[in-house]
Amino acid sequence: MAADPPRPAPLPTLVGRSPRGGLRPGFPPGPAPAEVERLAGYLADESRLRGNAELVAFPESEAEVAALLREAGRRGAGVTVSAGRTGVVGGAVPLGGWVLSVERLDRVHGFTWHQQAGEFRLRVGAGLPLDRLQRAIRAGRFPFAEPPDGPTRALLEEFRPQSTRWAFPPDPTETTARLGGMVASNASGARTFAFGPTRAHVRGLTVVLADGTVLDLPRGTFMGWAGHGWTLRRPDGTTAHLPAPVYGLPPTKHAAGYFTSPGGSGPVDPVDLFIGSEGTLGVITEVEIALRPLDGQEAEVVALFPGVGEACRYVDLMRAHREEPGFAVEALEYMDAGSLGLLQGAVLAGEVSNRLPGGATVAVFTGLRLKKGVADPLEAVGKLVAEAGGNADDSLAGVGGVDIGRLKRIRHALPETINALVARVRETHPGLTKLATDMAVPDRHLAEVMAVYDADLRAAGLPHYIFGHIGNNHLHVNIVPRDPDDYGRGRDLYAGFARRVVAMGGSVSAEHGIGKLKKYLMPAQFGPEALDGMRRLRRALDPDLRLGRGTLFDL
Ligand SMILES: Cc1cc2nc3c(=O)[nH]c(=O)nc-3n(C[C@H](O)[C@H](O)[C@H](O)COP(=O)(O)OP(=O)(O)OC[C@H]3O[C@@H](n4cnc5c(N)ncnc54)[C@H](O)[C@@H]3O)c2cc1C
């Protein structure tokens, strides 16, 4: 008989506290349909799914978040948490009930240095937008909620002269995303190849639960065990058991369902339960993030290849050469022929003076950090492009801020250009949406999955664009349906891709999450027991299932 896994005995206790901060007179507000009309933007996100709500509220403190949740509980209203609404799976779209926008929780609450980790840490409100955070780090000036104390002021003096060396690496392309939304969807992006997803940069969270209980969760402090979990003690002395679910997670980027111990049995940090929970387990009000030193100049090479096979060979080579004397590889981003064609027509001519040469069919945008002391680091990259079968002479290189900015804008323009195509189709067929995969496979299956996508899409004859994070074997296959028939066939194809990807040991959602639009993929990834485990955890934290109704699970 297998031995029981080691477990902490008794279960670790998560001690909830009462909320802090002020409560404005008249808060929480009552339902006001006219207001909702004026605030229509809060009923949709970038998925273009449109919902409805009785009230949109903008709490300004932890106490207001808790008061709103308690009031919603008294009235039996569901609560949808909303941040930047740049999500593409409808997680922030309310299906009735109340919207809780975290956008006014946008202040910085602390700045510290951690000697052991060798990193500066910032404690930020969940509503802080990523672009504002990035600008503040570069300038070394943060929007503090309270004037910083003496030691913090001294640390800031030390930080400012070196501020441009430090960064918060997660970059989900759309920089109007807010920190709470990024954490709740474990966002990643191009630089995840080198630095991991948002989860890797979170050192602690403050979360308000559905009943108003507040949890302060520094990473590594309240480790539980999969299958056992924690005891939750509320401020009124009552307790509840929080079960930590047991199931394996794919060894790839992954953002579907709740996190647990990756191997199925092992330690679980409660911080990780809330990261990626898509607004269904609690409202994240503060996030402690780590900054990371990034030395050397940023550069980007657009490597061009005659076909996908050569591009996959290049990715393998770049993985093997990710740390070289002259450069470190930070990102490997793919665009297929259709995507390049779309950009050349719509965007590229206005953005870069060099047009992509006509002979290339696919491109890998290669993000690099150039190291000092090597005469021509890009020469080594050119050799690897040639070794993989690409054309080094035709490839483009950008070094430094202006060039990099242009290349980033091009990559950002692609999903937006595709969304515009879909919007045009929706004028005739309003029921249709873009069908975009978000699946990742282990390294050894990259060429195989690319071949599957290519063969099936060709056979189906569906208009499509493939682009994304090839360094993580994580491509977005975007099918743009022309009519309902295309849409139906595209959905079938998508379900088939999901089955194949899971059979390869991959993830059905590597970064966008499940939200309201991809719930049908959950059974492909998780068996019934795993899904039950998730439901038990959710019910333990939110017995009336008021948070994020319709997200992850059906209402
Ligand atoms: C053009 C474009 C490109 C994109 N590229 C990428 C990419 O490369 N990588 C990537 O990962 N994503 C990408 N995205 C998706 C999106 O930007 C990310 O998912 C982003 O992290 C969402 O942040 P947000 O603030 O907009 O969250 P929202 O959309 O407002 O919310 C997302 C989810 O989090 C929940 N939530 C929000 N705040 C909180 C909180 N404080 N507490 C609890 N739950 C909360 C919401 O209920 C919802 O379920 C892209 C989007 C666009 C439009």
The ligand as a MOL file (V3000), in Angstrom:
LIG
                    3D

  0  0  0     0  0            999 V3000
M  V30 BEGIN CTAB
M  V30 COUNTS 53 58 0 0 0
M  V30 BEGIN ATOM
M  V30 1 C -4.2430 43.1730 -27.8550 0
M  V30 2 C -4.1670 42.2570 -26.6760 0
M  V30 3 C -3.0500 41.4500 -26.4870 0
M  V30 4 C -2.9760 40.5880 -25.3700 0
M  V30 5 N -1.8560 39.8390 -25.2030 0
M  V30 6 C -1.7430 39.0580 -24.1050 0
M  V30 7 C -0.5570 38.3080 -23.8670 0
M  V30 8 O 0.3820 38.3250 -24.6550 0
M  V30 9 N -0.4920 37.5660 -22.7270 0
M  V30 10 C -1.5210 37.5210 -21.8160 0
M  V30 11 O -1.3990 36.8380 -20.7970 0
M  V30 12 N -2.6550 38.2060 -22.0240 0
M  V30 13 C -2.7980 38.9670 -23.1270 0
M  V30 14 N -3.9450 39.6820 -23.3300 0
M  V30 15 C -5.0590 39.5200 -22.3640 0
M  V30 16 C -5.0640 40.5000 -21.1750 0
M  V30 17 O -4.3540 41.6660 -21.4390 0
M  V30 18 C -4.5710 39.8700 -19.8880 0
M  V30 19 O -5.3580 38.7470 -19.5450 0
M  V30 20 C -4.5840 40.8500 -18.6830 0
M  V30 21 O -3.7830 40.3020 -17.6900 0
M  V30 22 C -5.9390 41.1270 -18.0600 0
M  V30 23 O -5.7990 42.1970 -17.1300 0
M  V30 24 P -6.9890 43.2310 -16.8880 0
M  V30 25 O -6.5710 44.1960 -15.8470 0
M  V30 26 O -7.4410 43.8090 -18.1600 0
M  V30 27 O -8.0780 42.2370 -16.2710 0
M  V30 28 P -9.6310 42.1250 -16.5790 0
M  V30 29 O -9.8640 41.7850 -18.0000 0
M  V30 30 O -10.3570 43.3040 -16.0370 0
M  V30 31 O -9.9650 40.8340 -15.6670 0
M  V30 32 C -9.4240 39.5970 -15.9540 0
M  V30 33 C -9.9460 38.5580 -14.9370 0
M  V30 34 O -9.4150 38.8290 -13.6530 0
M  V30 35 C -10.4540 39.0620 -12.6960 0
M  V30 36 N -9.9560 40.1430 -11.8370 0
M  V30 37 C -9.5520 41.3650 -12.2310 0
M  V30 38 N -9.0840 42.0550 -11.1820 0
M  V30 39 C -9.1990 41.2510 -10.1100 0
M  V30 40 C -8.8850 41.4080 -8.7230 0
M  V30 41 N -8.3550 42.5330 -8.2520 0
M  V30 42 N -9.1580 40.3770 -7.8860 0
M  V30 43 C -9.6940 39.2150 -8.3520 0
M  V30 44 N -10.0070 39.0320 -9.6440 0
M  V30 45 C -9.7580 40.0330 -10.5090 0
M  V30 46 C -11.6660 39.4230 -13.5140 0
M  V30 47 O -12.8700 39.1050 -12.8170 0
M  V30 48 C -11.4580 38.5670 -14.7560 0
M  V30 49 O -11.8850 37.2480 -14.5220 0
M  V30 50 C -4.0540 40.5410 -24.4400 0
M  V30 51 C -5.1620 41.3500 -24.6290 0
M  V30 52 C -5.2370 42.1960 -25.7380 0
M  V30 53 C -6.4490 43.0570 -25.8880 0
M  V30 END ATOM
M  V30 BEGIN BOND
M  V30 1 1 1 2
M  V30 2 1 2 3
M  V30 3 2 2 52
M  V30 4 2 3 4
M  V30 5 1 4 5
M  V30 6 1 4 50
M  V30 7 2 5 6
M  V30 8 1 6 7
M  V30 9 1 6 13
M  V30 10 2 7 8
M  V30 11 1 7 9
M  V30 12 1 9 10
M  V30 13 2 10 11
M  V30 14 1 10 12
M  V30 15 2 12 13
M  V30 16 1 13 14
M  V30 17 1 14 15
M  V30 18 1 14 50
M  V30 19 1 15 16
M  V30 20 1 16 17
M  V30 21 1 16 18
M  V30 22 1 18 19
M  V30 23 1 18 20
M  V30 24 1 20 21
M  V30 25 1 20 22
M  V30 26 1 22 23
M  V30 27 1 23 24
M  V30 28 2 24 25
M  V30 29 1 24 26
M  V30 30 1 24 27
M  V30 31 1 27 28
M  V30 32 2 28 29
M  V30 33 1 28 30
M  V30 34 1 28 31
M  V30 35 1 31 32
M  V30 36 1 32 33
M  V30 37 1 33 34
M  V30 38 1 33 48
M  V30 39 1 34 35
M  V30 40 1 35 36
M  V30 41 1 35 46
M  V30 42 1 36 37
M  V30 43 1 36 45
M  V30 44 2 37 38
M  V30 45 1 38 39
M  V30 46 1 39 40
M  V30 47 2 39 45
M  V30 48 1 40 41
M  V30 49 2 40 42
M  V30 50 1 42 43
M  V30 51 2 43 44
M  V30 52 1 44 45
M  V30 53 1 46 47
M  V30 54 1 46 48
M  V30 55 1 48 49
M  V30 56 2 50 51
M  V30 57 1 51 52
M  V30 58 1 52 53
M  V30 END BOND
M  V30 END CTAB
M  END
